[in-house]
Amino acid sequence: MLSASCISHFFGPKLIFDQVSFSLLSGERVALVGQNGAGKSTFLKILAGQLEPDSGSIDFVRGLKIGFLTQEPNLKLDQSVEQALRENFTGDAYRIEEVLSRLHVKARRELIGTLSGGERRRVDLARVLLEDPDVFLLDEPTNHLDLSAIKFLVSYFTSTQKPLLFISHDSAFIDEVANRILELDSGKFFTHEASYAQFLENKLIRTDIEGRTLHRKDRLVARELAWLRAGTPARTTKQSARISRAQDLISEVSSEFERTRVKQVEIEKTRNKRLAKTILEFRNLSFKPLFENLNLIVTHGQRYGILGPNGAGKTTLLSLISGQRTPTSGEIIKGPHTQIIQFDQNRAQLDPHQSLKETLADQGDQVFVAGKPLHVASYLERYLFSPADQNRKVSTLSGGEQNRLLLAKLLKHGANCLLLDEPTNDLDVTTLGVLEEMLQAHDGVAFIVSHDRRFLDRVCTSMLVFEGKNITEYVGNYTTYARLKNPPEAEKSPPLRKESRGDFQPKKKRSYNEEREYVGIEAEILKAETELAALEQKLSDPEACVQYAELDQKIKTLYNRWQYLENLV
């Protein structure tokens, strides 16, 4: 349905794609993975027709409708949520309500410009789903979604034959949705079977082969250099050809060495020699109407994953810890040596007009890491930036590169209390792995808001879960928490119902009773969904689980009934 042939593209002097080809067929769900800055978002823009490649061509079926979700929401700030969704959607009102409900978007008449970045992102995702395109191109679709909304996406995409190409670093989502993995590395594509573990294994094997091949070439270069330095008695044609080959080989090895030279991020591990036993203590902490009476003693080595529906108060809790907000009642007592840094998911701590050097350097071209001076170019290399990148503007970086830069900016300070709000968004597998290692070795504490279940599994020692007005601590990682909750099968989100374009039947007239039912059914659905949201906070109670399953099934039946009544006149 959609294909790219021999695509090449440059970003300044840097080659992003080198004669790559790709095809997306019906029923395919392809995950596009690769290092931050490799060109994944650029490739999606080329496929969507928003960017012209330097060479090559894009072919697609005539009249093909593409649904494109970009990193930055494609919405008009002066429109309301309903207006934005209605602009390219002429279907029934119940479908808008269903999608917004499943994505936990509460706003309806509010202007887009008044929403948070996460809310705008979810509205933009709703826009793409409602437009019902022939092909989906999605850039990090799970960003800013809670776990139930991610389950809805999994159910939706695995129940359709419409092709999907998506960028994601959420390995659990990739395993649940993708039937093929496409890796972009150094301007070339590598195809893998639909298993994130298989992709990692294949990548390690390829990296090992590349390393051994480069080592052989390096030895050959040494031999050719020795021959060149020895001099030649005459510049015969044969000798000139060998000199040319030697120079080409030296150039090739230098290029490959530069490409493979930096293979991992080096994140500074914080060790505070004067670390107190108690770092934070929460005493009857309340922030009404979100939560009440949180009591918690936080000691070093604790890493808390924070879970809850969108809007429950996860980011608010971080802002209370950082001191940006004041609690309604209660208090947070800090230890004598507690130092806090916060990673903001909206990256507000970065100035898009500054260069990377200006963002990081404390004095001139020096960065002070754990009190020791380091040249900014060397520090940037720890985070997979090249020395030449120090003069790039922040606005030219990809989302993942900006997250890497923000980590570099924050982690040089050596704080013992880390507040991380969706730190895994847009991070590539290399940076993600090293961030996990850093957190596991961190002497202090960390509070982590994340939708990445596997990341939470690897780093968390406890989960703080928003349940109604309470925040409950579950000792253990995400899997332990999920096992304790034991959610029923009925909790899985059903696929979004789609209208069949070919099924046109004469509309029947609603009876008097059906008309009365139609007028009141929307209110009945809203009431049921409000009750469902309340039950969602009590799923640790077996009786509540049964009620939840029954009510969830009732809502599905009501939506089906609304659709039936909507089709009558």
N, C-alpha and C positions, 0 to 999 in steps of 0.2 A: 504493500500500500504506500510505503514511503521509503525512499532510498537515496543514499548519497554516493557519488562516484568520484574517486580520485580527488578528494578535497584536500587542499593545502591552504594554510592561513598563517599569517605573521602578526605578531604584536610587537611593533617596532622592529628591531633586528632579530627578535626571538621567534623561532619556528614553532608554532603551536601544533599544527597538523601537517603530516608529511605524506601526502598522497593516500589518505585513508578512505576506505569505502565501507558502507554499512547499509543494511536493509532491515526493515521492520514489517513483519507480516501479521496477518490476522491471527489472534490468539497468543501472540508473543508478548511477554512481559519482561523487559530487559532492564536490569540495573546497571547504570553507568557509574563506575567507581574509578578512583585515581587520586593522586596527590593533590592537595590544594594548589590552585594556580596552574594545573595541568591543561585546562581548557575545556572542562566538562560543560560549564554554563555557556561558554562561547559556542560549543557544538550544538547545543539545544537551540540557541538563537539562530544559528545558520539553518537548521532543519525547519524552524518555525518561519523562516523568511524575514527575520528582523535584522539579519546581518549577511552581507555578501562575502563569500569566501574569495581568497585571492586567485584560486583556480579550482576547477572541478565543477560538478553540477548536482542539483537536487531534483529528483524526479518523484512525482506523486500522481495518484489517480485524480482525474479531472473532478473538480468540485469537492475535493477532500476538505473536511472541516477539522482544524487542529485546535485542541484545547491546550493552551500553554500557561503553565504556572511558573512565574519568574521568582527570583529571590526577593525582589522588592515588589509589593502588591501593585497590580495594574488597575488602580481604581481612582475615580475622581473624588477629591477630598470634599467638594461641596455637595455631593450627593448623599442621600440617606442610604442605609443598608438596603432597604427594600427597592429604592430606585436603581441602585447599582446592580442588583440581581435581576431586576425586570428589564434592564436595557437590552439584553440579547436573549431573553427567555420569555416565551409566550404561553407556557404551560399553566397548569392548575396551581392554585395557591397552596394546596396541601403539600405539593412537592417541595416548595420553598420552605415551608414550615418543617417538613421532615428532615431535610438536609441540614438546616440551621440547628435543629434540635440535636441531631446526631453529632454535629461538630461543636456542640455546646456554645453556640453564638446566641447570646441573650438580646443583643441590640437589634432593633427593627427600624425605628424611625430616626435614630441618632445619625448625625452626619459622620461620614467616614473619617473626616479630619479630626474628630474628637475621640476616636478610638485609639487604644494602645497598639503598638506594633504587632503583637500577637493576635489581637482581635482582627486587625486589618488582614493579616495573613490568612486567618480562618475564613473570613468573608470572601477573600479572593479564591480560595480553594472551593468554597461553595459555588462561586460563580462558574468556575471551570466545570464542576460536576453537573450543574443545572443546564449548562449549554449543550450537554449531551453530544460531544464531538465524536468524530470518527476515529481520531487518534489522540492519545494523551501524551504530552511532553511535560513532565513535572520536575521541577528543581527543588529538592528537599521537601517533599510533601508532608512529612511528619513533624517538621519544625513547629513548635508552639501548640502541638496537640497533646491532650492527655491520653492515657492508655485506652479508655473506652472509645475515643474518637479514632485512634489508630486501629483498633479492632474493626470499627465500621469500615475504614478504608480497605483493610485486608479483605473483608467480606465482599465489598463492592467490586474490587478489581479482580478477585479470583472467580467471580460469578459472571464475568463478561468476556466475550471474545474480541472486544476492541483492543487493538495493540496499545502497549504502554511502554514508554521509555522514561525512566526516572533516575534522578541522581539521589543517592542516599548513602549515609554512613551508618545508618541504623541496621546492624547486622541481623537482628531478629526480624525486622520488617522485610529485609531483602530475602531471607530464607522463607518467609511466609508467602511472599508475593511473586518473586522473580522465577522464571523458568530458564533464564539465561543471564550470565553476568558478563559485561563488556568492560574491560580494563583499558584506560587510556594512560599510557606511560611513554614519555619522551616522544610525543607526536605520533605514536602508533597504537593500534588497537590489538588487544589480545582477548580471545573469547574463552570463557570458562563455563563449566557445568553449573547448574543452579544450586550451589551450596557455597555459603560464604567460607566455610572451612576448606572446601576444595579450592576455591580461589586463592586463599592464603597459602595453601600448600604448593599450588602451581607457581605462584609468584616467588616463593622461596627457592624452588627448584630453578626457575629461570634466572633469578638473581645470582645463584651459585654458579650456574653455567656461564653467565656473563662475566662474573669475576674471574673464573679460571681462563676464559678466552682472552680477557684483557691482560691477565698475567703473562700468557704466552706471547701476546703481541708486544708487551712491555720488554720481554727478553729479546725479541727480535729487533726492537728499536735500539736497545743497547748495543747489539751486534752491529747494526747499520751505522750507528753513531761512531763506534770505534773505527769502522772502515772509512767513514768520511773524514775523521780527524787524522787518520794515518796519511791522507793525501793520495792522489793518484798520479801516475807518471804521465798520463795523456788523457785528454778529454775525448775519448772515442765515443761513437754513437752508443755502444753497449754500456759504457760507464756512465754516460749522461742519462741513459734510461734508468740505470740503477739509482743514481742520485735523485732523479725525479720520484721514483717509487719510494725511496727512503724518506724523502720530504713529505710525500703524501701519507705514509704510514705514521710518521711523527705527528702530523696534523690530526690524523684520525684518532690516534691513541690519546693525544692531549684533549680532544673533544670528548671522547668516551670517559676519560678519567674525570673531567669536570662534571660530566653528567652523573657519574656514580659516586663522586667524592663524598657528598653529604647524603647519608642514608638514614640518619635518625636525628631526632630532636634531642638536645641536651638541656633539660629543664633543671634549674638549680634546686637542689633539695635543701629545705630549710631545717636548720638545727639551732634552736635557741638554748644557749647554755643555762639561762636562768628561768627555764620553763617551770611554772608553778603547777602543782598537782591539779587544782581546779582552775579551769580557764574561764568558764562561764557558769552562772547559776540562774535559772529561771524560777521566780517565785510568784505563783498565782498570776502569771502573765496573761492579760486579756487585751484583745483588740476587737471590740464589738462593732458590727454584728458578726464578724467572721469566726472568732474562736474565743474561748474563755478558759481561765485557770490552768495554764500550762505550767507544770512543775518539773524541772529537769536539772540535774547536776552534770555538767560536761567536763570530762577529764581528758588528758592528752591521749592521743591514739584513737579517739572516736571519730567515725565518719558516718554522718547521718544522711541517708537519702530521704528526700521530702516528696511525698506523694499526695495527690488530691485532684479533684476536677478543676478545670480552668475556672478561675474566679474564686476559688476556695480561700486563697490567702497565702499561697506559697511564697510569692515574691514579697508580699507584705511582711511575712515573718523574717525574711532576710533583712529587710529595711529596718525592722525593729532592732535586730541584733547589731546592725551597723550604726544605729543611732540616727538614721535619717528620718525615722518616725518615732512618735511618742506613744506608748501604750495607753489604752483606756484606763487600765488599772494594773497593779502588780509592777514588777521591776525585773531588770536584768542586771546582775552583779558581775562585773568583770574582775578577773584575777589581776594581781599587781603587775604582771608582765604581759598581759594580753594585748596583742596587736592584730588588728583586723584589716583584711583587704576583701573587696567585693568585685566579682566578675559579673558585669551587667550584660544580659542577653541582647540588649539593644545597642551595645557598644557605644554608649554615650560618652565614655571616657576617651574616645578617639576623636581627634579633630581631622576631618577629611581633607582640610587644606594644608595640613602639616606634612612634612616629609617623615620617613621612618626614623631618620637621624634626629630630627627635632622632637619626635614623639618619645624617644628613648634616652637621648643624651642628657646627663645632668649638667655637665660642664664641657662646652666645646664638642669634642668627639669622644668623650669618655663616659662610660656607664659604670656606676658603682654597684657591684653585686656582692651582697653580704659584706659590705664595707670595703671591698677591694676594687681598684680601678681596672677597667677593661675597655679596649677600643670598641666603639659601637659596631664596626664591621664584624669583628670577631664574635660579639654577642649576637648579632643578627644571624650569623652562620649556625649558632646553636639551635635556632628555630627555623632552619631550612631556607633562609633568605641568603642570596648571594651578596658579596660586598658591594656590588654595583647597585643593589636595591636601596641602599641607604638614602639615596636622593629621590626615590619615587614618592609620589604623593599617596597618602592613605586611601584616597578616593579611587585610585587605580587598582587596588587590591581586590581579590575575590573575597566572598564572605568568609571562607575558611582561612584565607591568609590574614584577614583582619582579626579573626579570633586568635590566630597564632601570635600576631603582634600584640594583642591585648594581654595574652598570657605572659609574653615577654615583658611588657610594661609593668604588670602587677607583681610577678613572681621575683623580680629583682629586689624587692623591698624586704623579703625575709620575714613575713608575718607568720604568726603561729595559729591564726584562726582564718580559714578560707571560706568565703561565702560565694558559691558558684551557681549562678542562675543559667541553666541550660548551657553548660560549657561545651557539650559535645556537638552542638549544632554546627554543621558544615565542616567538622574536623575530619581529616583523612585518617586512614588506619594507622599510619606511622605516628602521627601526633597523638592520636587517641590512646595508642598503646603506651606511649611514654608518659602521658598524663596519668594513666592508671598506675604506672610504676611509681611516679612521683607521689601520688596520693597515698599509696600503700606504704611508702617509706617516710612520709611526712610525720614529724614528731608531734605536731599540734593537732588541731581538730579541723573538720571540714563539714559544712552543711551544703548539700548538693541537691538542686532541683533539676531533674532530668527525666525524660520520657524513654531513654535508652535502657531497656531492661537488662541487657547483658553488661553494660557499663556499671549499673547499680549492683549487679551480682558480683562483679569483680572487686569493687572498691568499698562497699558499704559494710559497716559493722552493725548498724541498726537502721530501722525505717521509722520516720515520723509521718503518720498518716492522718490527714484531715478527715474526720468522721463526724458529720454534723457540726456541732459547736465545740467539739473536742478534738485535740491532737493526741493520738495514741502512739506510744512507742512500741515497736515490735523488734525484739533483739534478733539480729541476723540480717541477711541480705534480702534482695527482692524475692528470690525463689522461696525462701523460708516464709516470708510474709504471705506470698500467694498460696502456699500450701496451707497455712493457717486459716486463710480466708476461704479457701476451697470454693471459688465461685461456680455456680451451676452452669450447665451447657446453655440454658435459656438466656444467659447474660450476653452471649455473643450477638453482635449486631447483625440484623438481617441485611441482605443486599438492597440497595436502593431500587425501587420498582421503576421500570422504564416503560414508556409508551411505545407500542409497536406502530411504526409508520404505515404498515400495510393493513392493519386491522381497522378498517373503517366500517362501522355499522350505523344504521339509522338510529338517531337518538330517540329514546322513549320519554314520555312526559312523566314527571314526578306526580305521585298521588298526593292527596291532602296531607296524609300522615307522613309520607316521605319528605314533603316540603318542610313540615315542622321539624322533622329529624335533621334535615340538611342545615336548617338555620341554627340549630343548637349543637351540632356535632363538633365544630371547631372548639367551642368552649369546653366540651366534654373531654376532648383530647388534651387541651392545655391543663385541665384539672388533673387528669390522670398522669401526665408527665411531671407535674409538680409533686404529686404523691410518690411517683417513681424516684425522683431526685432525692426526696426525703428518705426513702427506703434504702437508697444506694449507700447512705452513710451508716447503715445498721447491719451490713451484710455479715458481720461476725456472729449475729444471732441466727440460728438455723431457721427459726420461724419466719424471720424477715426475708430469708433467701426464698422460701416458698411463696411468700406474698409478692416478692419482686418478680419471680418467674410468671406468676399468674397475671400480674398487672402489666408486665411487658408484653405478654401475649394478647391481652385486652387492647393495648395501644395499637399493635399490629393489625388486629381485626378492625379497629376503628378507622385506621388509615385506609384499609381496603374498602370499607363501607363508604368513607368519604369520597374515594375515587369513583366508586360506582354511582353515588348520588350526583357527583359533579358532572358525570357524563350524561345525566338525564337533563331534560329541559323543563 
